């Protein structure tokens, strides 16, 4: 029974978010207190898990058709327990953030509210859901920066991650247009058209590539991020050719390479300008 509470959190996603936050912490502070690092990892793990659990709560009817094996539709956990578990996790994440500093607490509180609103309302609103996912992905680096008392340097990581995620979310919406139209969804490509959406996604990728070279994270980072940017350029070409499935997969590969570049920056001990 206890296993289902971990499963509904999607621990793999939680671990990736925690890793991103720790990279943000190390970029902001090359030698953080071990306790701070533990608090950062646990807080992000809890809030991310809460967001996944509350998302399953609001998606339970859709999942009953599309993903019947998930905890709620498979009746391994009741909707009420899933919602209560998400609230407990949100509270635990914010409590852990309180022991870091006030800024970390503010980010944790804001993200908790946004995750709830995304699951309940924003995901079905044109572009609002994309923006929320973009911000939430990038904010893990901001949270680490807040814990390391340097948001300025992690702002670059936040922007790069957010822009790349926004582009990928739009491309995923383009890929899913046929099914979304049948289901009555109002995604950005359905509202403004595939071509305009593709151009917007391409703009986000181009800006991300440009900003990646402005981050003052050292030569090792610049070498590593060039690999990511080559993948982003390939994705950009596919976006402009209207190849959404290939574009979003290439963006995913670029984001993974960018994460490695951020890790290289953290390992290089670059904590401030």
C-alpha positions as CSV (number, residue, x, y, z in Angstrom):
1,X,0.0,0.0,0.0
2,X,2.8,2.4,0.9
3,X,4.4,1.8,-2.5
4,X,1.6,3.5,-4.3
5,X,2.2,6.8,-2.5
6,X,5.7,6.9,-3.9
7,X,4.5,5.7,-7.4
8,X,2.0,8.6,-7.7
9,X,4.8,11.0,-7.1
10,X,6.7,9.7,-10.1
11,X,10.1,9.5,-8.3
12,X,12.1,9.6,-11.5
13,X,10.8,13.0,-12.3
14,X,11.3,14.1,-8.7
15,X,14.9,13.0,-8.8
16,X,15.6,14.9,-12.0
17,X,14.1,18.0,-10.5
18,X,16.2,17.6,-7.4
19,X,19.3,17.2,-9.5
20,X,18.6,20.4,-11.4
21,X,18.1,22.3,-8.1
22,X,21.4,20.9,-6.7
23,X,23.2,22.0,-9.9
24,X,21.7,25.5,-9.3
25,X,22.9,25.4,-5.8
26,X,26.4,24.4,-6.8
27,X,26.6,27.1,-9.5
28,X,25.5,29.7,-7.0
29,X,27.7,28.4,-4.1
30,X,30.6,26.1,-5.0
31,X,30.9,24.8,-1.4
32,X,27.4,24.8,0.2
33,X,26.6,23.4,3.6
34,X,25.7,19.6,3.3
35,X,22.5,20.3,5.3
36,X,21.5,23.0,2.8
37,X,22.0,20.5,-0.1
38,X,19.9,17.9,1.6
39,X,17.1,20.4,2.3
40,X,17.2,21.6,-1.3
41,X,17.0,18.1,-2.7
42,X,14.2,17.0,-0.3
43,X,12.1,20.1,-0.7
44,X,12.2,19.9,-4.5
45,X,11.5,16.2,-4.4
46,X,8.4,16.8,-2.2
47,X,6.9,19.7,-4.2
48,X,7.5,18.0,-7.5
49,X,5.9,14.8,-6.2
50,X,3.0,16.8,-4.9
51,X,2.5,18.4,-8.3
52,X,2.4,14.9,-10.0
53,X,0.0,13.6,-7.4
54,X,-2.4,16.5,-7.7
55,X,-2.2,16.2,-11.5
56,X,-3.3,12.6,-11.3
57,X,-6.1,13.6,-9.1
58,X,-7.5,16.1,-11.6
59,X,-6.8,13.8,-14.6
60,X,-8.4,10.7,-13.0
61,X,-11.3,10.5,-15.5
62,X,-9.0,11.0,-18.5
63,X,-6.5,8.5,-17.1
64,X,-9.3,5.9,-16.6
65,X,-9.4,5.8,-20.4
66,X,-5.9,6.6,-21.5
67,X,-3.8,5.3,-18.6
68,X,-5.9,2.8,-16.6
69,X,-2.8,1.4,-14.9
70,X,-2.1,4.6,-12.9
71,X,-2.7,4.5,-9.2
72,X,-6.1,6.2,-9.1
73,X,-7.9,4.6,-12.1
74,X,-6.5,1.2,-11.0
75,X,-8.1,1.8,-7.6
76,X,-4.9,1.3,-5.7
77,X,-5.4,4.7,-4.1
78,X,-8.6,6.7,-3.8
79,X,-8.9,10.2,-5.3
80,X,-9.4,11.7,-1.8
81,X,-6.2,10.0,-0.5
82,X,-4.2,11.1,-3.5
83,X,-5.4,14.7,-3.0
84,X,-4.6,14.6,0.7
85,X,-1.2,13.1,0.0
86,X,-0.4,16.0,-2.4
87,X,-1.3,18.5,0.2
88,X,0.9,16.8,2.7
89,X,3.8,16.8,0.2
90,X,3.2,20.5,-0.6
91,X,3.3,21.3,3.1
92,X,6.4,19.2,3.7
93,X,8.3,20.8,0.8
94,X,7.4,24.3,1.9
95,X,8.4,23.5,5.5
96,X,11.8,22.2,4.3
97,X,12.2,25.4,2.3
98,X,11.5,27.4,5.4
99,X,14.7,26.0,7.0
100,X,16.7,27.2,3.9
101,X,15.8,30.9,3.7
102,X,12.8,33.2,3.0
103,X,13.4,33.4,-0.7
104,X,13.5,29.6,-1.0
105,X,10.2,29.5,0.9
106,X,8.7,32.1,-1.4
107,X,9.6,30.1,-4.5
108,X,8.3,26.8,-2.9
109,X,5.0,28.4,-2.0
110,X,4.5,30.0,-5.4
111,X,5.4,26.8,-7.2
112,X,3.1,24.8,-5.0
113,X,0.2,27.1,-5.8
114,X,1.1,27.2,-9.5
115,X,1.3,23.4,-9.7
116,X,-2.2,23.1,-8.2
117,X,-3.6,25.7,-10.6
118,X,-1.9,24.1,-13.5
119,X,-3.4,20.7,-12.7
120,X,-6.9,22.2,-12.1
121,X,-7.1,24.9,-14.8
122,X,-4.1,26.1,-16.7
123,X,-3.2,23.0,-18.6
124,X,-6.3,23.4,-20.8
125,X,-5.8,27.1,-21.4
126,X,-4.0,28.2,-24.6
127,X,-0.3,28.9,-23.9
128,X,-0.9,29.4,-20.2
129,X,-0.2,25.8,-19.6
130,X,2.9,26.0,-21.7
131,X,4.2,29.0,-19.8
132,X,3.5,27.3,-16.5
133,X,5.5,24.2,-17.5
134,X,8.3,26.3,-18.9
135,X,8.6,28.4,-15.7
136,X,8.3,25.3,-13.4
137,X,11.1,23.5,-15.2
138,X,13.4,26.4,-15.0
139,X,12.5,27.3,-11.5
140,X,14.3,24.3,-10.1
141,X,17.6,26.1,-10.9
142,X,16.2,29.3,-9.3
143,X,15.4,27.4,-6.1
144,X,19.0,26.2,-5.9
145,X,20.2,29.7,-6.6
146,X,18.0,31.0,-3.8
147,X,19.5,28.5,-1.4
148,X,23.0,29.5,-2.5
149,X,22.1,33.2,-2.1
150,X,22.8,34.0,-5.8
151,X,19.9,34.3,-8.1
152,X,21.8,36.4,-10.6
153,X,23.9,33.6,-12.0
154,X,21.2,30.9,-11.9
155,X,18.8,33.3,-13.7
156,X,20.7,32.3,-16.9
157,X,20.0,28.6,-16.2
158,X,16.4,29.4,-15.5
159,X,15.9,31.3,-18.7
160,X,17.6,28.7,-20.9
161,X,15.6,25.8,-19.4
162,X,12.4,27.7,-19.5
163,X,12.8,28.8,-23.2
164,X,13.8,25.3,-24.3
165,X,10.9,23.8,-22.4
166,X,8.4,26.3,-23.9
167,X,9.5,25.5,-27.4
168,X,9.2,21.7,-26.7
169,X,5.8,22.1,-25.2
170,X,4.6,24.0,-28.3
171,X,6.0,21.4,-30.6
172,X,4.3,18.6,-28.6
173,X,1.0,20.5,-29.0
174,X,1.6,20.7,-32.7
175,X,2.3,17.0,-32.8
176,X,-1.0,16.3,-30.9
177,X,-3.2,18.7,-32.9
178,X,-5.4,16.1,-34.5
179,X,-6.2,14.3,-31.3
180,X,-6.6,17.6,-29.4
181,X,-9.1,18.9,-31.9
182,X,-11.2,15.8,-31.7
183,X,-11.2,16.1,-27.9
184,X,-12.2,19.8,-28.0
185,X,-8.9,21.1,-26.5
186,X,-7.8,24.7,-27.2
187,X,-4.1,24.5,-27.4
188,X,-2.0,27.3,-28.9
189,X,-1.6,25.7,-32.4
190,X,-5.3,25.1,-32.6
191,X,-6.0,28.8,-31.6
192,X,-3.4,30.6,-33.7
193,X,-2.4,28.0,-36.2
194,X,0.5,25.6,-36.7
195,X,2.7,28.0,-38.7
196,X,2.6,30.8,-36.2
197,X,3.1,28.4,-33.3
198,X,6.2,26.9,-35.0
199,X,7.6,30.4,-35.5
200,X,7.1,31.2,-31.9
201,X,8.8,28.0,-30.8
202,X,11.7,28.7,-33.2
203,X,12.0,32.2,-31.6
204,X,12.3,30.7,-28.2
205,X,15.0,28.3,-29.3
206,X,17.0,31.0,-31.1
207,X,16.9,33.3,-28.0
208,X,18.0,30.3,-25.8
209,X,20.9,29.6,-28.0
210,X,22.0,33.3,-27.9
211,X,21.6,33.6,-24.2
212,X,23.6,30.4,-23.5
213,X,26.8,32.1,-24.6
214,X,26.2,35.1,-22.3
215,X,26.2,33.0,-19.1
216,X,29.5,33.8,-17.3
217,X,30.2,30.1,-16.3
218,X,33.7,29.6,-17.7
219,X,35.3,28.0,-20.7
220,X,34.4,24.4,-19.8
221,X,30.7,25.4,-19.7
222,X,31.0,27.1,-23.1
223,X,32.5,24.0,-24.7
224,X,29.8,21.8,-23.2
225,X,26.9,24.1,-24.0
226,X,28.1,24.3,-27.7
227,X,27.1,20.6,-27.9
228,X,23.7,21.4,-26.6
229,X,23.4,24.4,-29.0
230,X,24.2,22.2,-32.0
231,X,21.3,20.0,-31.0
232,X,19.1,23.0,-30.6
233,X,20.1,24.3,-34.0
234,X,19.1,20.9,-35.5
235,X,15.8,21.2,-33.6
236,X,15.3,24.7,-35.0
237,X,15.7,23.5,-38.5
238,X,13.1,20.8,-38.0
239,X,10.7,23.3,-36.4
240,X,11.0,25.6,-39.4
241,X,10.4,22.5,-41.7
242,X,7.2,21.7,-39.8
243,X,8.6,18.4,-38.5
244,X,7.2,18.6,-35.0
245,X,7.8,15.0,-33.8
246,X,11.5,15.1,-34.8
247,X,11.8,18.7,-33.4
248,X,10.5,17.9,-30.0
249,X,12.7,14.8,-29.7
250,X,15.7,16.9,-30.7
251,X,14.8,19.6,-28.2
252,X,14.6,16.9,-25.5
253,X,18.2,15.7,-26.5
254,X,19.4,19.3,-26.4
255,X,17.9,19.9,-23.0
256,X,19.7,16.8,-21.7
257,X,23.0,18.1,-23.1
258,X,22.3,21.5,-21.6
259,X,21.8,19.9,-18.2
260,X,25.3,18.3,-18.6
261,X,26.7,21.7,-19.5
262,X,25.2,23.1,-16.3
263,X,26.7,20.2,-14.4
264,X,30.1,21.0,-15.9
265,X,29.7,24.6,-14.7
266,X,28.9,23.5,-11.2
267,X,31.8,21.0,-11.2
268,X,34.1,23.8,-12.3
269,X,33.3,25.7,-9.1
270,X,31.9,28.8,-10.8
271,X,29.6,30.4,-8.2
272,X,29.5,34.0,-9.2
273,X,30.5,36.6,-11.7
